[in-house]
């Protein structure tokens, strides 16, 4: 579609604003504590905003609406419902203890229970998985730019990635948190505007209900959907979709980056609970916008050209609705809000694995090679370099595979397969030890990747077994190995980085 200059104006204005925020925040970064952990003193409202913004990304907005266009609520059980479950569980069981551990990264938390070599394995597993999640966001930015500017996708994704890299490199986690705050405000304004106007444009809610298949509105397994029939297989698929992501992303590094930056453990936990509830509620809006698109196609409101565009790439349906429903100026604001949603996830998805690379992998390697500890300034500069490395890797993935929802699901489920049981058992099972944790990581990774390779697909059949199987086997292996090696590798208490014992004090020698 042709370039609309009102839209372009607001998009450019938005990007200028984000760059300005990055430049201003850079002046407040005094060392690696600010760059990696935002000073560890952010208030609840800011932690809530950055956590919600992190979760609410391209996969939720564009990918979710695209999936709902074909399968209704059944198509989005993975996200927002599985992903929203993660926020609620994390708030109840994990955010406070990760905060109290006083770590710089999620991978470093594993060293607080298992020691440094298990933390290195956790970091090695997290980084490639989260490159997929970062790729989801860069693909979304590319598609929005392609639509708004009319430029080739390759050019569009390069421009979007360059801007995210710029302000993330400048201000680190502190810049990420503050840009997320402003992005959430823009996002909420956009959703409040677009939803009622889209329903009205389609002829009202009754018209939307009449044109949309009845089973599309049902969250639980129901008749009429090939993905979710009310038999055992349908329920197994449903549970696999909900838990594969809901449990899997409990080990997400950018989730616990928000625990780290909060001023108290209670602040981190509350922020996660509020974000989870908001995510479930607002996550329904992209689904309903997909139903609006179905209605517009059914009643002939969409031109054949636009109908074909939506049918061929349903992840662009919200962009089509924007131009149909809104005045060009408002369309520009909403497109900016979409970019806000996507970029708030993109910067976090890039920064979390970049921090792991610098803090958990490069920092000890530097000490081993140089014979001296990496300086505070050296750690900050190393993280800036790894931000570019992670973003470049995600960019390459986005060039070759541009289905956002597929990438999102695989990224989240890989976290379950590799890190769920080492995290949960490490916090809640006294006998968990390093050999058990590492064996679980390797088992889950090998089984899941090997299964995909043999099947030649990212979604192997039966899908519910793929969603839960490899990770569960890894958890069983962890229990067996931990029990078998507890004499040679005694379980360690869970401590903070400054040596304070948080759990299992009886294990201390």
N, C-alpha and C positions, 0 to 999 in steps of 0.2 A: 504494500500500500504506500501511497505517496507521503512524503514528509509533511507534517503539520507543524507550522512554525510556533504556534502557541504552546504545543506540547514540548517542542524542542527548547523553547525559552525556559520553561519550568524545570526541565531536566537539567539544563546547563546551570540554572540557578541553584538547584539542589546539589549538584556536584561541587560547585564553587563553595557552597556552605560546608559540605563535609571536609573539603580540603582546608578551609579556614579553621574549622574545629581541630583538625589534626595538627595544624601549625601552632595554634594557641596552646593546645595540650602539651606539645613537645617542650614548651618552656617550663612546664611543671614536672617533667621527668628528671629527677635528680640522680637516679641510679637504677640498678637492676630490680630493686624492690618495687619501685614505681612502674618500671617498664614491664615486668613479668606479673606483678600481683597488684598493681594499682594502689600501692601503699597499704593494702590490707585494712582499710578503714572506710569503705564506701557505705553509705546509709541504705536502709531497706528499700526505699522507693527507687533508688538508682540500680540496685542489684536486681530488683524485680523487673525493671524495664529492660536491662541488658539481657537477663535470662529469657524473658519472653521474646525479645527481638531475635535472640540467637536461635531459638527453636522455630520461630515463625519465618520460614525462608521460602526459597523458590519451589521446593518440593511441596510445601503446604499450599501455597497460593496457586501457582501455575500448574504444577504437577498434580496436586490434589483435585483441582477442578477438571483437569484433563481425564484423570482416572474416573471421577464421578460421572463424567459425560457418558462413559461406556457402561459403568456398573453401579452407579448410585452410591449409597453409603457403604455398600459392601466393598467397593473399590478403594475406600479410604480407611479401612480398619487399621492398616499399618500406621498411617499418619493422616489425621491428627490423634486418633484414639489410642493407638499403641504408644505413640510418642508422648502424648499427654499423660498417660499412665506413668511413664518414667518420671516425670516431674513430681507427681504426687508421691510415688514411692521413695524417690530421692529425698524429698522434704521430710518424710516420716522417719527414714532409717539411715541416711548416709551424709547429708549435707553438713550437719553439725560436726560429725567426727572428722570429716575431711578438713573442715575449717580449723578445728582444734589441732590437727597434725602440723599446721604451719608449713605446708609444702609450697613449692612454686608451681608445680605441675601435677596433673593427675597421675602420671607415671611414677613420679617421686613418692606418691602415697604408698605404692606397693613396696618401696624400700623400707617404709616405716613398720611393716609387718614381716616381710620376707628377706630383706637385705638388698644390697645394691645390684646383684646379678639378676635377680628376679625383676627388679625395676627396669633394668636394661632390656630384658625380654619383653616386658609390657610395653615399653616405648617403641621397640622394633615392630611390635604387632599393631600398635595404635597408629603409627604414622601412615603406612600405606592405606589402611582402612579409612582414615580421615581425609586422605587426599581424594577419595571418592566423594565424600560429603562436600568437600570444598569444590569439587568439579560440578556438583549439582548446582551450586549457587552461581558459579561462573557461566554455566550453560544458560541459566535463567537470565542473567544480565545480558548475555549475548542475544537471546531471543527478544528481549524487550528492546534493546538497541536496534536490532535488525528491523523490528516492526516500526519503531518510531522514526528512525532515520532513513530506512529504506536501503541501508548499506548491507554488503555481504556479511553473513554470519561470522566468518573468520575475522573480519575487521572489527565487527561489533564486540565480539567477546574479548579481543585484545584491548580495546579501549576501556571496557568495564574493568577488566582485571588490572590494568595499569593504575586506575584511580584507587581501587581497593588497596593495592600494594603500597601506593604512595602514602596514604594517611596511616596505614597500619605500621609501616616501617618507621614513620616519624614518631608516633606517640605510643606504640605498643598497647598493652592492655588498658591503660588509662584512656587512650584515644578511642579504643574499641568501646569501652563502657559509655563514654559521653556521646559518641556518635550514635550508639544504640538508643540512648535516651531520646535524642531528637528524632531518630528514625521511627520510634514507636509512636510518638505524637503524630507525625505525618501519616503513618499507617492507619491509626485509629480514625483520623479525620477522613481518610480515603474510604475506609470500609463503611463508615456511617453515611457517607454520601452515596456511594455506588449501589448499595444493596436495595434500599427502598425504590430508588429511581429505576433500577433494572426490572424489578417486579412490576412496577407500574407500566413500564414500556411494553412488557410482555402481555399486558391486559389484566393484570391483577393476580392475586395469589390463587384464586379459583382456576384461572386459565392455566397457570403453571402446574397445578395438581392434576388437571384434566389431561394435559399433554404428556406428562411424565409417567412412565410405567410405575404401577403401584408399588412393586417390590423395591424400587429405587429408594423409597423413603424409609425402608426398614433397616435398622442397624444389625439386628440379630438375623440368623439364617432364616430364609423365607422361600416360599415357592416362587418360581419364575426366573431365578437367577442361576446361570450355569456355574457361577462361582460359589454359590451358597444355597444348597438345598437342605431341607430340614431333616436330613438323615445323619448318620454318624459321621460320614465323610465331610458333610457340610460344616458340622460343628467342630470337627478336628481342624479343618481349614481355618475357621473363624478364630479358634483359640490359638492356632499357630501364628496367624497374622497379628493378633493382639499381643501375645506374649513374646513372640520373636523379636519385635521391636520394643515393646514395653519393658521387657527385662533386659534386652540386649543393650539398649542405650543407657542403662544404669552405669555402664562403664565408660560413657562418653567423656573425653577429656575436656571439652568446652563446658560441659555441665559443671564439673568440679572446679573449673577455673573461676566460676561465679561464687562457689563456696569460699575459695581462697581470698577473693577480693573483699568479701563482706567484713564489716567491723566486728561482728560477733557470730558465733555458731547459730544462735537463735535467729538472727537476721537472715542468714543463708537459708535455713530451713523454712522460715515463713515465706521468703521470696519464692522458693521453689513450689510451695503449696499454692500460693496465689497465682503464680504463672501457669501451673497445671490446670487449675479451674478455668482461668481465662482462655487457655489454649483450647480446651474442649468446647467451650461456648462459641468462641469466635471461629473455631475451625470448621463449623458448619456453614459459614457464609460462602466460601468457595464452592462447596457442594451445591448449595442452592443456586448459585450463579450458573453452575453447569446445567441445572434444571431449567433455568431461564433460557439458556442457549438452545436446549432441546425444544422448548416451546416456540421460540422464534423460528426455528427451522421447520417445525411442524405446521405452523400457521402461515408460512411463506413470507414472513417479515424480512428474513435475511435474503439477500440477493444470492443467486446461484454461485457467484464467485466467493462470497463470504461463507456460504454453507459448505462449499468444497474445502475452503481453507480450514474451517473448524473441524470438519470431518477428518481431514488428512493429518492435521496436527492440533488435536484438541487442547493441548497445553497453551494455545494462543487464544482460547475462547474469551478469557477475561479482557484481553487487549482489544478484541473485536467489540465486546460489549461497551467498553469505555468510549470508543469513538461513536457508537450508535446512540448512547444514552446521554452522554454529558456534553455540555458546552465545551468548545476547544480549550478554554482556560481551565475549567474544572478537570477536563481530561488530562491536561498537563500536570495538575496537582496530583491526580490519582496515579498516573504513571510514575511520578516521583515517589509516591507512597509505596508502589510496588518495588521500585528500585531500593527504597529504604528497607523494606522487608528482606529483600534478597541480600543486599549488601551488609546488613547487620548480621546475617548468618555467615556470609562469605568471610568477613574479617575474622570472626570467631573461629570458623572452620580452618582458616589458614593459620591463625596465631597459635591455637592450641597445639597442633603437632610441631609447629616451628619451635615453640618453647621446649617441647620434649626433646627435639633434636639438639638444641643448644645446651639446655640445663642437665638433661639426663644422659645424653650420649656423648656430646662433644666435650663438655666440661671435664668429666673424669678421664676421657681420652687425652685431653690436653695435659692434664696433670701427669699421666703415665709417660707421655712422650717428652714433655718439657721438664719434668721433675719439679714443677712448681704449680701452685693453684692458679686458675684463671682469674684475672682481676675482675672487679665489678664492671668496669667499663668494657673489658674484653667480652664479658658475658652478654652485655647489652648489644654490642656490635655483632657478636656471633648470632644473636637472635634475629637481628635485622637481616643478616645474610640468609638465615634459614627461612625467614618469611618469604623471601624471593624464591628460594628453592622449592618450597612447598607449593607456592602459587603457580610456579612454572610447571610443576608436575601435574597439578590439577588442571591447568590450562591444556596440556597435551591430552589428558583424558577427555576433556570437554570437546576438543577438536574431533575426536574419533568416535565418541558415543554421546549423543545429545538427548537421550530420553531421561529426563530428570527423575521421574518417579522410580524407574528401575534402579538407577544409581543410588537413590536415597535408601530404598529398601535393602539393597545388598550391603551398603555401608553400615546401616544400623544392625542388620542381622549378623554381619561379621563380628561386630563388637560382642554380641551375645555368645557366639561360638568360641571366641578367643578369651574374653576377659570377665564374663559375668560371674562364673563360679570362683575364680581367683579373688575377685573383689568381695563377693558376698560371704564366702567361707572364711576369707581372711579377717573379716570384721566380726563374724558371728560363730565361728567354729574354732575352738581352742587348739585343736590338733593340726590345723592347716600349717604346712611348712613350704619352704622354697622349692624343693624338688617336685612336690605335688602341684604347686601353682604353675611352674614352668611346663610340666608335663601336660597340664590341662590346656595351656595356651597353644602348645605345639599340636596336640591332638585335635583340638577344635579347628585350628587353621588348616592342617593337612587334610582332614576329612571334608571340610566345606569346600576348599579350593579344588581338591581332587575330584569331588563329586561334580562340581561345575565343569571341570575340564573333561571328565569322562562323558557327561551328558551333552557337552557343547552348548550349554545354556546357563544363564545366571539364575534361572528359576527351574530347578529340577523337580521331578514328580516322584511321589506325591509332595505337593508344595508344603503341607503342614509338617511333614517329616523333615524336609530340608530346613524349615524354619526353626525347629527345636532339636533335631537329632544330633548333629555334630557337637553342639555346645553341651548337650546333656551327657553325651558319651565322654566329653572332656571332663565334665564334673565328676563322673563316676571314676575316671582314671585318677583324678586329683585325690579323691578320698582314698583309693587303694594305695597310691604311691606315698601319700602322706603317712598313712599307717605303717607302710612297709619300711619307711626310712626315718621314722621318728627318733630312733636311737642314734643313728649316724648324723642326722640333721635335726636337732631338737627344735621344736616350734618356738618362735620368738614372741615376746609380748608386742602388742601394738603400741608404738610410741610416737611422739611428735619428733620433729627434726631437732629439737633442742634437748631430747632425752627424756621428756616427761612421759610416764607410762599412762596410756589412755585406756587400755583393756588388757586383761590376762596378766595381771601383776605377778601371779603365782609362777609364771614361766620365767621370770627374771632370775638370773643366776647371781 
